[in-house]
């Protein structure tokens, strides 16, 4: 009789995290690989998943071709809100016994509250809010950059770039922030222009630390951007409450690379509702996979 192996993947626009457990819940290993946003690249997502999985399985002398194992993959992937991307992804041949696809936000929310009700707001390269309430999942934001993701690392980098252009052609005052952004491009406007014309969300997000650093030094331009970013996150929080039709304290987890720096600027009611995350999206994906198999 084949042994069940459970795989959980948290696939984002910057990187993917993978977790492998045996049937008893024992951790076999974890790995990190490249991005797995199926809206942007289905082949790239599959490559990242297999790269991370091979790293874990090879350390146990295991492979997907081994018939003594049944591999069940719960995949929480960015871009899953796009139906066409999901269909393309799921129609690719694979070696798993079972595969279930969820949004990365849904898997993250399940992991954060360990399958109980709760909300999350992820503030990283992008921004998305998600909650599970009365067995229903609801999403706010996370529609992609540049048309959404206000308050994210990508948004902060874009705003800093805009301020720098405005300073260079005398529409805005000089500030330590824009001087540092320009210095990032060796004070070469042609390099800045070339960057701005081709930059992805990940590229713009690399400028976010400049905004964060200057905000911690209480530099006015940077503080103004951080306050605007925090206001955008507050709006997601209030939108989630409206969906519940309930303003009472509802447990919410805030995480992502930018989250710790945004938190001090958030509204008091949001900060009062914050709880610690119990587990990450890879655990959430495995919980969802186990539930799907037992149902």
C-alpha positions in Angstrom: 0.0 0.0 0.0 1.4 3.4 -1.0 2.4 5.9 1.6 0.7 9.4 1.4 3.0 12.4 1.2 1.6 15.9 1.5 3.0 18.9 -0.3 2.1 22.6 0.5 3.2 25.4 -1.8 3.0 29.1 -1.2 3.7 30.6 -4.6 4.2 34.4 -4.9 5.4 36.9 -7.4 8.9 37.0 -5.9 9.5 33.5 -4.5 7.9 30.2 -3.7 8.0 28.3 -0.4 7.3 24.6 -0.2 6.7 22.2 2.7 6.5 18.4 2.6 4.9 16.3 5.3 4.3 12.5 5.7 0.9 11.1 6.5 1.4 11.6 10.3 2.2 15.3 9.8 5.9 14.8 10.3 7.9 17.5 8.5 10.2 16.0 5.8 11.6 19.2 4.6 11.1 22.8 3.3 12.6 24.6 0.3 12.5 28.0 -1.4 12.5 28.5 -5.2 11.6 31.2 -7.8 8.3 32.9 -8.3 5.0 31.0 -9.0 2.5 33.6 -10.2 0.4 31.7 -12.7 -1.1 34.9 -14.1 2.4 35.9 -15.2 3.9 32.5 -16.2 2.4 29.0 -15.9 5.7 27.3 -17.0 7.7 29.4 -14.6 5.3 28.4 -11.7 5.7 24.7 -12.5 9.4 25.1 -12.7 9.6 26.7 -9.3 7.4 24.1 -7.7 9.4 21.2 -9.1 12.8 22.8 -8.3 11.8 23.2 -4.6 10.2 19.8 -4.4 13.2 18.0 -6.0 15.4 19.7 -3.3 13.3 18.2 -0.5 12.7 14.8 -2.0 16.3 14.2 -3.1 17.4 14.7 0.5 15.3 11.6 1.4 16.3 9.6 -1.7 12.7 10.0 -2.9 11.2 10.9 -6.3 7.9 11.7 -7.8 8.2 8.5 -9.9 8.5 6.2 -6.9 5.3 4.1 -6.9 5.5 3.4 -3.2 4.3 7.0 -2.5 1.2 8.9 -3.3 2.0 12.6 -3.6 -0.8 15.1 -2.8 -0.1 18.7 -3.6 -2.0 21.7 -2.2 -1.0 24.7 -4.1 -1.6 28.3 -3.0 -0.5 30.3 -6.0 -0.6 33.9 -6.9 -2.7 34.7 -9.9 -5.3 32.1 -9.2 -8.1 34.6 -9.4 -7.6 34.5 -13.2 -9.7 31.6 -14.5 -7.8 31.2 -17.8 -4.5 31.0 -15.9 -5.9 28.3 -13.6 -7.2 26.2 -16.5 -3.9 26.5 -18.3 -2.0 25.5 -15.1 -4.2 22.5 -14.2 -4.1 21.1 -17.8 -0.3 20.7 -17.7 0.7 17.1 -17.2 2.0 16.4 -13.7 3.1 13.5 -11.5 0.9 14.1 -8.4 -1.8 11.6 -7.2 -3.9 14.6 -6.2 -3.6 18.3 -6.9 -5.7 21.1 -5.5 -5.2 24.8 -6.5 -6.1 27.7 -4.2 -5.2 31.3 -4.1 -2.1 32.2 -2.1 -4.2 34.5 0.0 -6.7 31.7 0.9 -3.9 29.3 1.9 -2.2 32.0 3.9 -5.4 32.8 5.8 -6.0 29.1 6.6 -2.5 28.8 7.8 -2.5 32.0 9.8 -5.6 31.0 11.8 -5.1 27.3 11.6 -8.3 26.7 9.7 -10.4 28.9 12.0 -12.2 32.2 11.2 -10.0 35.2 10.8 -8.6 37.9 8.5 -5.2 38.6 7.0 -3.5 41.5 5.3 -0.3 40.7 3.4 1.9 43.8 2.7 4.8 42.8 0.6 5.6 43.5 -3.0 1.8 43.7 -3.4 -1.0 44.1 -1.0 -4.1 41.8 -0.4 -6.6 41.3 2.3 -8.5 38.1 2.8 -10.8 36.6 5.4 -12.7 33.4 6.2 -16.0 34.2 7.9 -18.8 31.7 8.3 -17.0 29.3 5.9 -16.8 31.8 3.2 -13.6 33.4 1.8 -13.6 37.0 0.8 -10.8 39.0 -0.9 -10.1 42.7 -0.9 -7.4 44.2 -3.2 -4.5 42.2 -4.7 -5.6 42.9 -8.2 -2.1 43.5 -9.4 0.4 46.3 -10.0 0.2 49.1 -11.1 -3.6 49.3 -11.2 -3.8 48.2 -7.6 -1.5 47.2 -4.7 -1.6 50.6 -3.1 0.5 50.7 0.0 2.8 47.8 -1.1 6.5 47.8 -1.6 6.1 48.2 -5.3 3.8 51.2 -4.7 6.3 52.8 -2.4 9.0 52.4 -5.0 6.8 53.8 -7.7 5.8 56.8 -5.6 9.5 57.5 -4.8 10.3 57.3 -8.5 7.6 59.8 -9.3 8.8 62.2 -6.6 12.3 62.0 -8.0 11.1 62.9 -11.5 9.1 65.8 -10.1 12.2 67.1 -8.3 14.4 66.7 -11.3 12.1 68.9 -13.4 11.4 71.4 -10.6 7.8 70.3 -9.8 8.7 69.3 -6.3 11.2 70.2 -3.6 14.5 68.4 -3.0 14.5 65.9 -0.2 17.0 63.3 1.2 14.7 60.6 -0.2 14.7 61.7 -3.8 18.4 62.4 -3.6 19.0 58.8 -2.5 16.7 57.5 -5.2 18.7 59.4 -7.8 21.9 58.2 -6.3 20.6 54.6 -6.6 20.9 55.2 -10.4 24.3 56.9 -10.1 22.7 60.3 -10.6 22.1 59.4 -14.2 18.7 60.5 -15.5 19.0 58.2 -18.5 19.4 55.2 -16.2 16.4 56.3 -14.2 14.2 56.8 -17.3 15.3 53.4 -18.6 14.4 51.7 -15.3 11.0 53.4 -15.0 10.0 52.4 -18.5 10.8 48.7 -18.0 10.4 48.2 -14.3 8.2 45.4 -12.9 6.6 45.4 -9.5 9.6 43.5 -8.1 11.9 46.2 -9.5 10.0 49.1 -8.0 9.8 47.2 -4.7 13.6 47.3 -4.5 13.4 51.0 -3.9 11.0 50.6 -0.9 13.8 50.2 1.6 14.9 53.8 0.8 11.4 55.1 1.7 11.4 53.0 4.9 14.9 54.1 6.0 14.1 57.8 5.5 10.7 57.4 7.3 12.6 56.0 10.3 14.7 59.2 10.2 11.4 61.2 10.2 12.1 62.7 6.7 8.9 64.4 5.7 8.5 63.1 2.1 9.1 59.5 3.2 6.8 59.8 6.2 4.1 61.1 4.0 4.4 58.1 1.7 4.3 55.7 4.7 1.2 57.4 6.0 -0.5 57.0 2.6 0.5 53.4 2.5 -0.9 52.8 6.0 -4.1 54.5 5.0 -4.5 52.1 2.0 -4.0 49.2 4.4 -6.6 50.6 6.7 -9.1 50.8 3.9 -8.6 47.1 3.2 -9.2 46.4 6.9 -12.5 48.4 6.9 -13.6 46.8 3.6 -13.2 43.3 5.2 -15.3 44.5 8.1 -18.0 45.7 5.8 -18.2 42.3 4.1 -18.8 40.8 7.5 -21.2 43.6 8.3 -19.4 43.6 11.6 -17.1 46.2 13.1 -16.3 44.2 16.3 -12.8 43.0 16.9 -12.2 40.1 14.5 -8.8 38.4 14.6 -6.5 39.7 11.9 -2.9 38.8 11.0 -0.6 41.3 9.3 2.5 40.0 7.6 4.7 40.4 4.5 8.1 42.1 4.1 6.7 45.6 4.4 4.2 44.9 7.2 6.5 45.6 10.2 7.3 49.0 8.9 3.7 49.9 8.0 2.3 48.7 11.3 3.3 51.8 13.4 1.3 54.0 11.0 -1.9 52.0 11.0 -5.1 53.1 12.7 -5.6 52.2 16.4 -8.6 50.0 15.7 -6.6 47.8 13.2 -3.6 47.5 15.5 -6.0 46.5 18.4 -7.3 43.6 16.3 -3.9 42.2 15.4 -3.0 38.6 16.5 0.1 36.5 15.9 0.1 34.2 12.9 -0.1 30.5 13.8 1.5 29.1 10.6 2.3 30.1 7.1 0.6 29.5 3.8 2.5 26.2 3.1 0.9 24.8 6.3 -2.4 26.2 5.1 -2.1 24.6 1.7 -1.5 21.2 3.4 -4.4 21.6 5.7 -6.6 22.3 2.7 -5.2 19.3 0.8 -5.9 17.0 3.8 -9.4 18.3 4.1 -10.1 17.8 0.4 -8.9 14.2 0.5 -11.0 13.3 3.6 -14.2 15.0 2.4 
